[in-house]
Amino acid sequence: MPSVLIKIKRLIIAKQYSFTLKAETEMFADSLTEDQVLESILNANGIKKILRSTSPYR
């Protein structure tokens, strides 16, 4: 399991996360609850696709 996914899971368990407005919009569009998204992340075995941020603030 990639170390990035492990870090994400640890942050979720510690309740140290927040959703972006875009993520919330996508959750609403797909009729998903926050709990469903978190459960999916915690049960993930790996990351299939990685998108690099193009934000100038990163």
C-alpha positions as CSV (number, residue, x, y, z in Angstrom):
1,M,0.0,0.0,0.0
2,P,1.5,3.4,-0.9
3,S,2.7,5.5,2.0
4,V,0.4,8.3,0.8
5,L,-2.7,6.2,1.3
6,I,-1.4,5.1,4.8
7,K,-1.0,8.8,5.8
8,I,-4.5,9.6,4.5
9,K,-6.0,6.8,6.4
10,R,-4.2,7.8,9.6
11,L,-5.5,11.4,9.2
12,I,-9.0,10.1,8.8
13,I,-8.8,7.9,11.8
14,A,-7.5,10.9,13.8
15,K,-10.4,13.0,12.4
16,Q,-7.9,15.5,11.0
17,Y,-9.3,16.0,7.5
18,S,-11.6,18.4,5.6
19,F,-13.3,18.2,2.3
20,T,-12.8,20.8,-0.4
21,L,-15.9,22.5,-1.9
22,K,-15.3,20.5,-5.1
23,A,-15.3,17.3,-3.1
24,E,-18.5,18.2,-1.4
25,T,-20.1,19.1,-4.7
26,E,-19.0,15.8,-6.2
27,M,-20.4,13.9,-3.1
28,F,-23.7,15.7,-3.5
29,A,-23.9,15.0,-7.2
30,D,-23.2,11.3,-6.5
31,S,-25.6,11.2,-3.5
32,L,-22.8,10.1,-1.2
33,T,-22.5,10.9,2.5
34,E,-19.3,11.9,4.2
35,D,-19.4,8.6,6.1
36,Q,-19.6,6.6,2.8
37,V,-16.6,8.5,1.4
38,L,-14.6,8.0,4.5
39,E,-15.4,4.3,4.7
40,S,-14.4,3.9,1.0
41,I,-11.0,5.5,1.7
42,L,-10.4,3.4,4.8
43,N,-11.2,0.2,2.9
44,A,-9.1,1.1,-0.1
45,N,-6.2,-1.2,-1.0
46,G,-4.4,1.2,-3.2
47,I,-4.6,4.3,-5.3
48,K,-5.2,3.6,-9.0
49,K,-4.9,7.1,-10.4
50,I,-2.8,10.0,-9.1
51,L,-3.5,13.6,-10.3
52,R,-0.8,16.2,-9.7
53,S,-2.1,19.5,-8.5
54,T,-1.7,22.4,-10.9
55,S,-2.4,24.9,-8.2
56,P,0.2,27.7,-8.0
57,Y,-0.3,27.6,-4.2
58,R,1.1,24.1,-3.7
